[in-house]
Amino acid sequence: QFESHHAREAFPCVDEPEAKATFAISILSNEPVVLSNMPVISQRESSEGTLTTFEQTPRMSTYLAAFVAGDLQRATTATKSSVEVNVYATPAQSADSLNWALQHAAQTIDFFNEYFGVPYPLPKSDHVALPDFSSGAMENWGLVTYRETALLADPATASVSTRQYIATVIAHELSHQWFGNLVTMKWWNNLWLNESFATLMEYLATDALHPDWRQWDEFANNEGVAALRRDSIDGVQPVQTDVSSPAEISALFDGAIVYAKGGRLLRMMQLWIGDEAFRAGLKQYFTRFKYSNTTGDDLWECLSQASGKDVGALMNTWISQPGYPVVYASLNNGELTLRQEQFFTGPHQPSDRLWPIPLDANDQRLPEILKEREQCLSPAPDGLLLLNHQNASHFITCYDDTLRARILQAITDGILTPAQRAQYLNEQILLARGGLIASSTLVEALAAFQNESDQTVWEIIALAISDLKKFVDQDEAAEKLLRRLSGKLARRQFERLGWNKHPGEPESDSKLRAAIIDCMLYSEDAAAISTARQLYQNTPLAELSADLRPSIIGAAVRYSDQPADIVSQLLEAYQATQSADLRSDIAAGITATRDAEQLARLIGLLTNTDIIRSQDTVHWFVDLLRNRYGREAAWRWMRSQWSWIEQTFASDKSHDYFPRYAAMLLMTRQQLAEYREFFTPLRRDQSLVRAIDMGILDLEGKLDLIDRDKAAVIAALAK
């Protein structure tokens, strides 16, 4: 793809977003299908091949130009406004796997046409699944490209998670046809005008088309969790960041900040001004600036005029400052005190930053926006107090013991919504990470969730269990206690759901079943392990439940008494299948082996792009690094193969994944010393500086927390 600065490698151009131009593209090729941004106007045969000429594009930035040539099959339909929609894939893919994306792309264009009040401006919208693509997807105008896992799925067999993922990726890329393509940022420091909005819109559109999927709860669990974790580390970039070199531009594409945090901030603003004003402001923005370039101030002006509120006064602080606040809520002598300060996990420099915080409290007597360091309210609420009760504002709350006890009682009594229960638990995870509460209280808080049956809440319960693993990672006896807690929490839902889908069950139960079975397998429940192994032995891989397949494969591999044979079987299946979903599931399962020889075998394949495509290397590496039994070998591999990693990934945006994920998954002081020694000299690469510096702080903070809280966590687990 050409974003951000690679069009210059294909043709001479002023390769900057503000240098918009029209493009008249012709391509000489022998391939049967040739595509570009616009429809074909002519094809002429010659001895050298076929010259395909396309209609001239509208004014657009160079990074949006694209072309595809190959042997491709097509599925086609049209929107209500007669835009031709096509999905392309290689002939190796089943024809049925194109239809889900085709239907959803057409519906999404229709939705955005109506929501924005500005029609999709091109005559066609092509969506192409590429066999090996480093990005998840790229919004080239009229010719969107995807990796196969982000576009192709047979609705009859695909998991719920896969269908939801594809729907949101398509919506993300199609929203870019307005945010980024029709109206483009003047310079890359305003990349959030593209990516933050596309992140928000992917959930907004998918929620409108599939209300039963509860996409705003997923928004909180996906984007909210990612943003709050990354944004708490000192040195994190703000949403709007000045850049002046290609390496700095590449480092901008931080999914947790420019995408997730930015999307979260825009959701906060949308709810603050109201959806009607939000839509009116966007229509004005697109109408006024179509085919041109803007800054954030242009957007704030349109939204302010539509809403009558000073949007820039609220939002400029949030997008220009790194980090976010924690609000302390405490009761003293009948008075409620609210105090804000920047929240950190890990070592950090002192900060006196302030934010205008939309409190969004369940008590209307509280101020709409907390602007000061501290504010008091008298008399204090005498009942349940919830700040940020729609989980749209970008802050967390540290309640005192009295207020926290009221919330836990409300959870036990079933008063809080699923979204509020999930939010509370995630905030406890963060507060423990930041050292503001003892990590052992997280174990105690989980007791309130023994009867939990909501899938979105269970996503956070599973996250809490995963977060506690760092305290027992080097202690198998202690880990047995955490395994016991995992099984205890999951048992009731496991008995309700079982292994098989029930007639008429909601799709959320299919997702929940996968999470529950993962918890039961982690608990080393003998019956669950036996069932998983039997399912693997007696069912062809393609016929296993897509929701459960990674878990079943993982259990079969982990507990096999013939690890070499099962790994060989799975590698053979991995190479034989054309299903991107099945390959992904095999990779997730096979990397769970505990056998040292097989782990070495798999690690040795990471540089073999004939077996593991380069687009998938990071996923394999992370899964092997996450496996306690493979971590040290995977860590050695990364350092020994850094030249190959640089050669393979330095030109795309996944280069910094290696230091980032290593910091997240390494677990010892020795590994911290090795991390420092290896990565510090690599800070000469501007695209890696932030990832390395934050990685050191992230790993330091985690190890300090383990030293501080390990004994108390194990004692709490032993109760």
C-alpha positions in Angstrom: 0.0 0.0 0.0 1.1 3.6 -0.6 0.1 5.0 2.8 1.9 6.9 4.2 4.8 7.8 1.9 5.3 5.0 -0.6 3.5 6.3 -3.7 6.8 7.9 -4.7 8.2 4.4 -5.0 5.7 3.6 -7.8 5.6 6.8 -9.8 7.0 10.4 -9.6 4.8 12.6 -7.4 4.6 15.2 -4.7 3.9 12.5 -2.1 2.2 14.5 0.6 -1.5 14.4 1.6 -2.1 18.1 0.8 -0.8 17.7 -2.8 -4.1 16.4 -4.2 -4.4 15.7 -7.9 -6.6 13.7 -10.3 -5.1 10.5 -11.6 -5.6 9.0 -15.1 -4.3 5.5 -14.7 -3.5 2.9 -17.4 -2.0 -0.5 -16.7 -0.3 -3.0 -19.0 -0.7 -6.5 -17.7 -1.2 -10.1 -18.8 -3.4 -10.9 -15.7 -7.1 -11.7 -16.3 -8.3 -9.1 -13.8 -6.9 -5.5 -13.5 -8.4 -3.0 -11.1 -7.8 0.5 -10.0 -9.6 3.3 -8.1 -12.1 4.0 -10.9 -14.1 1.9 -13.4 -12.5 0.6 -16.7 -13.2 2.7 -19.8 -11.2 0.7 -22.3 -9.0 -2.3 -22.9 -6.6 -2.7 -25.8 -4.7 -5.9 -26.7 -1.1 -5.8 -27.8 1.8 -8.2 -28.2 3.0 -7.0 -24.7 -0.4 -7.7 -23.0 -3.6 -5.8 -22.3 -3.6 -2.1 -21.7 -6.4 -1.3 -19.3 -7.4 2.4 -19.0 -9.5 3.7 -16.1 -11.7 6.7 -15.7 -10.0 9.8 -14.2 -10.2 10.0 -10.4 -11.5 12.9 -8.4 -8.9 15.1 -6.7 -7.3 12.9 -4.1 -4.1 12.4 -2.2 -1.3 10.2 -3.6 -1.4 7.6 -0.8 -4.9 6.6 -2.0 -4.0 5.6 -5.5 -4.0 1.8 -6.0 -4.1 -1.0 -8.5 -4.5 -4.8 -8.4 -3.8 -7.4 -11.1 -4.3 -11.1 -10.8 -6.5 -14.1 -11.3 -9.5 -13.2 -9.2 -13.1 -14.4 -8.8 -15.8 -11.8 -8.2 -19.1 -11.4 -6.4 -21.1 -8.3 -7.2 -24.2 -6.3 -6.1 -25.3 -2.7 -6.0 -26.3 -0.2 -3.3 -29.7 1.5 -3.1 -28.0 4.5 -4.9 -26.7 2.2 -7.7 -23.1 2.2 -6.6 -21.6 -1.1 -7.9 -20.0 -3.1 -5.1 -17.6 -6.0 -5.8 -15.7 -8.4 -3.7 -12.6 -10.1 -5.2 -10.6 -13.1 -4.0 -8.3 -15.7 -5.4 -9.9 -18.8 -7.0 -8.6 -20.9 -4.1 -11.3 -19.4 -1.8 -14.8 -20.7 -1.7 -17.3 -18.6 -3.6 -19.6 -18.5 -0.5 -16.8 -16.8 1.5 -17.2 -13.6 -0.5 -20.9 -13.1 0.2 -20.9 -11.9 3.8 -18.5 -9.1 2.9 -20.4 -8.2 -0.2 -23.8 -7.9 1.6 -22.3 -5.9 4.4 -20.3 -3.5 2.3 -23.4 -2.5 0.3 -25.4 -2.1 3.5 -22.7 0.0 5.1 -22.4 2.4 2.1 -26.2 2.8 2.2 -26.0 3.6 6.0 -23.2 6.1 5.6 -25.0 7.8 2.7 -28.0 8.4 5.0 -26.1 9.1 8.2 -23.7 11.7 6.7 -26.2 13.2 4.3 -23.4 13.3 1.7 -23.4 10.5 -1.0 -20.6 8.1 -1.6 -18.8 10.0 -4.5 -17.5 7.2 -6.7 -19.4 4.9 -9.2 -18.0 1.7 -7.7 -16.6 0.2 -4.5 -14.2 -2.8 -4.9 -13.0 -4.9 -1.9 -10.1 -7.2 -2.6 -8.8 -10.0 -0.3 -5.0 -10.3 -0.7 -3.2 -13.6 0.2 -0.3 -11.8 1.9 -0.8 -8.2 3.2 1.0 -6.6 6.1 -1.9 -4.3 7.0 -5.3 -5.4 8.2 -6.9 -3.3 5.4 -6.3 -0.2 3.4 -8.9 2.3 2.4 -7.7 3.1 -1.2 -10.5 5.2 -2.7 -12.8 2.8 -4.6 -10.4 -0.1 -4.3 -10.2 -1.2 -0.6 -7.6 -4.0 0.0 -7.7 -6.5 2.9 -5.9 -9.4 4.3 -8.1 -12.5 3.7 -9.0 -12.9 7.4 -10.5 -9.4 7.4 -12.8 -9.9 4.4 -13.6 -13.6 3.7 -16.0 -15.7 5.8 -18.6 -18.3 5.0 -21.6 -17.2 7.1 -22.7 -20.8 7.5 -19.5 -21.8 9.3 -17.7 -18.7 10.4 -17.5 -17.9 14.1 -19.5 -15.0 15.5 -16.3 -13.2 16.3 -15.1 -13.6 12.7 -18.3 -12.1 11.3 -18.2 -9.2 13.7 -14.6 -8.5 13.0 -15.2 -8.5 9.2 -18.2 -6.2 9.6 -16.3 -3.7 11.6 -13.2 -3.7 9.4 -15.4 -3.1 6.3 -17.2 -0.3 8.1 -13.9 1.2 9.2 -12.5 1.2 5.6 -15.8 2.5 4.1 -16.0 5.4 6.6 -12.6 6.4 5.3 -14.2 7.0 1.9 -15.5 10.2 3.6 -13.0 10.6 6.5 -9.7 10.7 4.8 -10.5 10.3 1.1 -13.2 12.9 0.4 -11.8 15.2 3.1 -8.1 14.6 4.0 -5.9 15.9 6.8 -3.4 18.6 5.7 -0.5 16.8 7.3 0.1 13.5 9.2 0.0 15.2 12.6 -3.8 15.2 12.1 -3.9 11.5 11.2 -6.6 11.2 13.9 -9.0 12.9 11.5 -8.8 9.7 9.5 -8.2 6.9 12.0 -10.0 8.1 15.1 -13.2 8.8 13.2 -13.0 5.5 11.3 -12.6 3.7 14.6 -15.7 5.4 16.0 -17.7 4.9 12.8 -16.9 1.2 12.5 -18.9 0.6 15.7 -21.6 3.1 14.9 -22.4 1.6 11.5 -22.2 -2.0 12.7 -24.4 -1.2 15.7 -27.0 0.2 13.4 -26.9 -2.8 11.1 -26.6 -5.4 13.9 -28.1 -4.0 17.1 -28.1 -7.5 18.8 -24.3 -7.4 18.7 -24.2 -4.6 21.3 -21.3 -3.0 19.6 -20.9 -0.1 22.1 -20.2 -2.7 24.8 -17.6 -4.2 22.4 -16.3 -0.7 21.7 -15.6 -0.3 25.5 -14.1 -3.7 25.8 -11.9 -3.4 22.6 -11.0 0.2 22.1 -11.5 1.4 25.7 -9.4 -1.4 27.2 -6.6 -0.9 24.7 -6.5 2.8 25.0 -6.6 2.9 28.8 -3.7 0.4 29.1 -1.4 2.0 26.5 -2.2 5.6 27.5 -1.2 5.0 31.1 2.5 4.5 30.3 4.8 7.5 30.6 6.1 8.7 27.2 3.0 7.8 25.3 2.2 10.0 22.3 -0.8 12.3 22.3 -3.5 11.7 19.7 -2.2 14.7 17.7 1.5 14.5 17.4 4.0 16.6 15.3 6.0 14.6 12.8 8.6 15.6 10.2 10.1 12.4 8.9 8.9 9.1 7.3 10.1 7.2 10.3 8.1 9.4 12.7 5.1 9.1 10.5 5.3 5.3 10.6 5.4 5.4 14.4 2.2 7.5 14.4 0.1 4.5 13.6 -0.4 3.3 17.2 -3.6 1.4 17.3 -4.2 2.0 21.0 -3.8 5.8 20.6 -4.6 7.3 17.2 -7.2 4.7 16.6 -8.6 3.5 20.0 -8.1 6.5 22.2 -9.0 8.9 19.4 -12.2 7.0 18.7 -13.0 7.0 22.4 -12.5 10.8 22.6 -14.8 11.3 19.7 -17.5 9.1 21.2 -17.2 11.3 24.4 -17.7 14.4 22.3 -20.6 12.9 20.3 -22.5 12.1 23.5 -21.7 15.5 24.9 -23.1 17.5 21.9 -25.8 14.9 21.0 -26.1 12.8 17.9 -28.3 15.3 16.0 -25.8 18.0 16.3 -23.0 15.6 15.6 -24.5 14.5 12.3 -25.3 18.1 11.2 -21.7 19.1 12.0 -20.3 16.3 9.9 -22.6 17.1 7.0 -21.4 20.7 7.1 -17.7 19.5 7.3 -18.0 17.2 4.3 -19.9 19.7 2.2 -17.6 22.6 2.9 -14.3 20.7 2.6 -14.9 17.9 0.0 -11.9 17.2 -2.2 -9.7 19.3 0.0 -7.7 19.2 3.2 -8.4 20.2 6.8 -7.1 20.4 10.3 -8.8 19.5 13.5 -9.9 23.1 14.0 -12.0 23.0 10.8 -13.9 20.0 12.2 -14.4 21.7 15.7 -15.7 24.8 14.0 -18.4 22.8 12.1 -19.4 20.8 15.2 -19.5 24.0 17.3 -21.8 25.7 14.9 -24.1 22.7 14.7 -24.2 22.2 18.5 -23.9 25.7 20.0 -21.1 24.3 22.2 -17.4 25.2 22.1 -16.2 21.8 21.0 -12.6 22.9 20.5 -12.3 24.1 24.0 -13.2 20.7 25.3 -11.3 18.6 22.7 -8.1 20.3 22.0 -6.8 19.5 25.5 -7.7 15.9 25.1 -6.0 15.4 21.7 -2.9 17.4 22.5 -2.0 16.0 25.9 -0.8 12.4 26.4 -2.3 10.3 29.1 -5.6 10.6 31.0 -6.8 11.3 34.5 -7.9 9.2 37.4 -10.6 10.9 39.5 -10.5 10.1 43.2 -14.0 10.1 44.7 -14.2 10.1 48.5 -16.7 10.8 51.3 -15.6 13.0 54.2 -18.0 14.4 56.8 -21.0 14.3 54.6 -19.2 15.9 51.6 -18.1 14.3 48.3 -14.6 15.3 47.1 -13.6 14.8 43.5 -9.9 15.2 42.7 -8.1 14.5 39.4 -4.5 13.7 38.6 -2.8 11.9 35.7 -2.9 8.1 36.0 0.2 6.1 35.4 1.3 2.5 35.4 5.0 2.0 35.9 7.8 4.5 36.5 6.9 8.1 35.5 7.9 11.7 35.8 5.7 14.0 37.9 2.8 15.5 36.1 0.5 18.5 36.8 -1.7 18.1 33.7 -5.4 18.9 34.0 -8.3 17.9 31.7 -11.8 19.2 31.3 -13.5 15.9 32.2 -17.2 15.2 31.2 -18.1 13.4 34.5 -21.3 11.8 33.1 -22.4 10.9 36.6 -25.6 9.1 37.6 -26.2 12.0 40.1 -27.3 15.1 38.2 -26.1 17.4 41.0 -22.5 16.7 40.0 -20.9 19.2 37.6 -21.2 18.4 33.9 -17.4 19.0 33.5 -14.7 18.8 36.1 -12.2 21.5 35.2 -10.4 22.1 38.4 -7.9 19.9 40.3 -10.4 19.3 43.1 -14.1 20.0 43.6 -16.5 19.3 46.5 -20.2 18.6 46.7 -22.3 18.9 49.8 -24.3 17.0 50.9 -22.7 13.9 49.4 -24.8 11.3 47.6 -26.1 8.8 50.1 -26.6 6.0 47.6 -24.8 4.4 44.6 -22.4 6.8 42.8 -21.2 6.1 39.3 -18.9 8.4 37.4 -18.6 8.0 33.7 -21.6 5.7 33.9 -21.8 5.4 30.1 -18.1 4.6 29.9 -17.6 7.2 27.1 -15.3 9.6 28.8 -11.6 8.8 28.8 -10.8 8.6 32.6 -11.1 6.1 35.4 -12.4 6.5 38.9 -10.8 5.4 42.2 -13.7 5.2 44.7 -13.0 5.1 48.4 -13.9 2.0 50.4 -17.5 3.1 51.2 -18.3 4.0 47.5 -16.6 0.8 46.3 -18.6 -1.3 48.7 -21.8 0.2 47.4 -20.8 -0.7 43.8 -20.0 -4.3 44.7 -23.3 -4.6 46.5 -25.0 -3.3 43.4 -23.2 -5.9 41.2 -24.3 -8.6 43.6 -27.9 -7.3 43.6 -28.0 -7.2 39.8 -28.5 -3.4 39.7 -25.7 -2.4 37.3 -25.9 -2.9 33.6 -23.5 -5.4 31.9 -21.5 -2.5 30.5 -21.2 -0.9 34.0 -20.1 -4.2 35.6 -17.5 -4.7 32.9 -16.3 -1.1 33.3 -16.0 -1.4 37.1 -13.9 -4.6 36.8 -11.6 -3.2 34.1 -11.0 -0.1 36.3 -10.0 -2.3 39.2 -7.5 -4.0 36.9 -6.0 -0.7 35.9 -6.0 0.7 39.5 -4.1 -2.4 40.6 -1.6 -2.0 37.7 -1.1 1.6 38.8 -0.5 0.7 42.4 -3.5 2.7 43.6 -5.2 -0.4 45.1 -3.6 -3.7 46.1 -3.7 -6.4 43.4 -5.1 -8.8 45.9 -8.3 -6.8 45.9 -8.8 -7.9 42.3 -9.1 -11.5 43.5 -11.7 -10.4 46.0 -13.6 -8.3 43.5 -13.9 -11.3 41.2 -16.0 -13.1 43.9 -18.9 -10.7 43.0 -19.0 -12.2 39.5 -19.5 -15.9 40.2 -23.1 -15.7 38.8 -22.1 -13.6 35.8 -23.8 -14.7 32.5 -23.1 -11.8 30.2 -20.6 -12.4 27.4 -19.2 -8.8 27.4 -18.6 -8.9 31.2 -16.9 -12.3 30.8 -14.5 -10.7 28.3 -13.2 -8.5 31.2 -13.3 -11.4 33.8 -11.0 -13.3 31.4 -8.9 -10.2 31.2 -8.6 -10.0 35.0 -7.6 -13.7 35.2 -5.0 -13.1 32.5 -3.7 -10.1 34.3 -3.3 -12.1 37.5 -1.1 -14.7 35.7 1.9 -12.5 36.0 2.0 -13.1 39.7 2.1 -16.9 39.3 4.0 -17.2 36.0 7.2 -18.4 37.7 5.4 -20.5 40.4 3.5 -23.6 39.2 2.1 -24.3 42.7 0.7 -20.8 42.9 -0.7 -21.0 39.4 -2.8 -24.0 40.5 -4.6 -21.6 42.8 -5.4 -19.2 39.9 -6.5 -22.2 37.8 -8.8 -23.2 40.6 -10.3 -19.7 40.7 -10.8 -19.7 36.9 -12.7 -23.0 37.1 -14.8 -21.8 40.0 -15.9 -18.6 38.2 -16.7 -20.5 35.0 -18.3 -23.6 36.4 -21.9 -22.3 36.5 -21.9 -21.0 32.9 -20.1 -24.2 31.7 -22.9 -26.3 33.1 -25.5 -24.0 31.4 -23.8 -23.8 28.0 -22.0 -27.1 27.6 -20.0 -27.7 24.4 -22.8 -27.7 21.8 -24.9 -24.8 20.4 -28.5 -24.8 21.7 -31.4 -24.3 19.3 -32.3 -20.6 19.2 -29.5 -19.5 21.5 -28.3 -15.9 21.1 -25.0 -15.3 19.2 -23.6 -13.8 22.4 -23.9 -17.3 24.0 -21.7 -18.7 21.2 -19.0 -16.2 22.1 -19.5 -16.7 25.8 -19.1 -20.5 25.4 -15.7 -20.0 23.9 -14.6 -17.8 26.8 -16.0 -20.2 29.4 -14.4 -23.3 27.9 -11.1 -21.4 27.8 -11.4 -20.8 31.5 -12.3 -24.5 32.2 -9.3 -25.7 30.1 -7.0 -23.3 31.9 -8.3 -24.7 35.2 -7.2 -28.1 34.0 -10.6 -29.6 34.4 -10.1 -33.2 33.5 -13.5 -33.6 31.9 -13.1 -30.5 29.7 -9.7 -31.6 28.6 -10.9 -35.1 27.8 -13.8 -33.7 25.7 -11.6 -31.3 23.8 -9.1 -34.1 23.0 -12.0 -36.4 21.8 -13.4 -33.7 19.6 -10.1 -33.1 18.0 -9.5 -36.9 17.4 -13.0 -37.6 16.1 -13.8 -34.4 14.0 -12.2 -33.0 10.9 -10.7 -29.6 11.6 -12.9 -27.8 9.2 -16.0 -29.3 10.9 -15.1 -28.3 14.4 -17.2 -25.4 15.8 -15.4 -22.3 14.6 -16.0 -20.5 17.9 -14.3 -23.4 19.8 -11.7 -24.6 17.3 -8.6 -22.7 18.6 -9.4 -23.9 22.2 -9.9 -27.5 21.1 -6.7 -27.6 19.0 -4.8 -25.9 21.9 -6.0 -28.5 24.4 -5.2 -31.4 22.0 -1.7 -30.1 21.5 -1.0 -29.2 25.1 -2.0 -32.5 26.6 -0.9 -34.8 23.7 1.3 -37.8 24.6 2.6 -37.7 21.0 3.5 -34.1 20.5 5.6 -34.6 17.4 2.8 -36.4 15.6 0.1 -33.9 16.4 2.3 -30.9 15.5 3.2 -32.6 12.2 -0.5 -33.2 11.5 -1.4 -29.6 12.1 1.5 -28.2 10.1 0.4 -30.3 7.2 -3.2 -29.0 7.6 -2.0 -25.5 7.9 -0.1 -25.7 4.6 -2.9 -27.6 2.8 -5.9 -25.3 3.6 -6.8 -22.1 1.8 -9.1 -21.0 4.6 -7.5 -18.0 6.4 -9.7 -18.7 9.4 -8.5 -22.3 9.8 -4.9 -21.2 9.4 -5.4 -18.6 12.1 -7.0 -21.2 14.4 -4.3 -23.8 13.8 -1.6 -21.2 14.6 -3.3 -20.2 17.9 -3.6 -23.8 18.9 -0.4 -25.4 17.8 1.7 -22.7 19.6 0.2 -24.0 22.9 2.5 -27.1 23.0 4.6 -27.6 26.1 7.1 -29.8 24.3 10.5 -28.2 24.0 11.5 -30.0 20.8 8.2 -29.0 19.1 8.5 -25.4 20.4 12.0 -25.2 18.9 10.6 -26.7 15.6 7.9 -24.0 15.4 10.2 -21.2 16.3 12.5 -22.4 13.5 9.6 -21.9 11.0 9.2 -18.2 11.8 11.6 -17.2 9.1 10.2 -19.7 6.6 7.8 -17.6 4.6 6.9 -20.6 2.4 5.0 -21.9 5.4 4.3 -18.9 7.6 3.4 -15.8 5.5 5.2 -12.7 6.7 1.8 -11.1 7.5 1.3 -13.8 10.1 4.8 -13.9 11.6 4.0 -11.5 14.4 1.0 -13.5 15.5 3.0 -16.7 15.7 5.8 -14.9 17.5 3.4 -13.4 20.1 1.6 -16.7 20.7 5.0 -18.5 21.3 6.2 -15.7 23.5 2.9 -15.9 25.5 3.5 -19.6 26.1 5.6 -19.9 29.3 7.4 -23.0 27.9 8.4 -21.2 24.7 9.0 -17.7 25.9 12.7 -17.9 26.4 13.4 -19.6 23.1 11.1 -17.1 21.2 12.9 -14.2 22.9 16.3 -15.6 21.8 14.9 -16.1 18.3 13.8 -12.4 18.1 17.3 -11.1 19.1 19.2 -13.5 16.9 17.0 -12.8 13.8 16.7 -9.0 14.2 18.4 -8.4 10.8 15.8 -10.6 9.1 13.0 -8.8 11.1 14.3 -5.4 10.0 14.6 -6.5 6.4 11.1 -8.0 6.4 9.1 -5.5 8.4 10.9 -2.2 8.6 9.0 -0.9 5.6 5.6 -1.5 7.1 3.8 -0.5 10.3 4.4 -3.7 12.2 8.1 -3.0 12.8 7.5 -1.8 16.4 5.3 -4.8 17.4 8.4 -6.8 18.4 9.6 -4.5 21.2 6.1 -3.7 22.2 4.9 -7.3 22.6 8.1 -8.4 24.1 7.7 -5.9 26.9 4.1 -7.0 27.5 5.0 -10.7 27.7 8.5 -10.9 29.3 8.4 -11.7 33.0 11.8 -11.6 34.7 14.5 -9.1 35.8 17.0 -11.0 33.7 14.8 -10.5 30.7 14.4 -6.8 31.5 18.2 -6.5 31.5 18.4 -8.3 28.2 15.6 -6.1 26.8 17.6 -2.9 27.7 20.8 -4.3 26.4 19.4 -5.3 23.1 17.0 -2.5 22.3 18.8 0.6 23.6 21.2 0.7 20.6 18.2 0.3 18.2 16.8 3.7 19.4 18.7 5.2 16.5 15.7 4.1 14.4 13.1 6.9 14.9 10.3 4.5 14.2 11.3 2.4 17.3 12.2 5.0 19.9 8.8 5.4 21.5 8.1 1.6 21.5 11.4 0.9 23.1 11.3 3.6 25.8 7.7 2.7 26.7 8.6 -1.0 26.6 11.3 -0.5 29.3 8.9 1.4 31.5 6.1 -1.1 30.9 8.3 -4.0 31.8 9.8 -2.2 34.8 6.4 -1.3 36.2 5.1 -4.9 35.8 8.1 -6.4 37.6 7.9 -3.8 40.4 4.2 -4.7 40.8 5.0 -8.4 41.0 7.6 -7.8 43.7 5.1 -5.6 45.7 2.0 -7.7 45.4 2.9 -11.3 44.6 2.7 -12.6 48.1 -0.6 -10.9 48.9 -2.2 -12.1 45.6 -1.1 -15.7 46.3 -2.5 -15.5 49.8 -5.8 -14.2 48.5 -6.0 -17.0 45.9 -5.3 -19.5 48.6 -8.4 -18.5 50.7 
